[in-house]
Amino acid sequence: MARPSLLLMTAAASALAVVANAASIAAPDAQNAPKTRLGNSIEQDLSASDAAAARRKRGLDLREQAAKAAEARLQADMAARQQQQAATTQTAANGGPAEAPDAQFDELARIYQAMKPAKAALVFEQLEMEVQMKVAQRMRERSTALILAAMTPKGAAALSMALARRSAGRPQVAAAGPKPVPKAR
């Protein structure tokens, strides 16, 4: 049997390639082919699963950011508390007050100012005189006057005298200009 020549085999291969190229050119383009319902359904399912995966990823990223922010806030709060505790310990070791004494009286002054004067007066009279004075000094004058008016005469007089002694003990700053002349009645 005779063997086919190399030239003959090359010619047959090129003829086959020409036929295949002609068939691919003549065939409708697969990209422009109308999609079937099955193809559309598969494409929609894939895009829906991709969107769901993207939402899950965004949610996880947001949770991770929130956790990092919470951790940073906790660490900052812990550092602030440690600094405050160290300052308190150092102040106590130096013989100073353990905490700011005025802060508690400022808070009480705000509380009593928010109350109705009659109710505040009942409670206010039960406090020690030193506490009454410190709280009254931090209150607005109008609120102090309303509470004094609602107190018993004895309690109001005692507080007024204590406030007067306290303000008499403080050095008065001279006002610039002439002193006002009291009007005669």
Secondary structure, DSSP 4 states (H G I P E B T S, - for coil): -PPPPHHHHHHHHHHHHHHHHHHHHHSPPSSSSPPPHHHHHHHHHHHHHHHHHHHHHHHHHHHHHHHHHHHHHHHHHHHHHHHHHHHHHHHHHTTS-SS-HHHHHHHHHHHHHHS-HHHHHHHHTTS-HHHHHHHHHHS-HHHHHHHHHHS-HHHHHHHHHHHHHHHHHSPPPPPSSPPPPPPP-
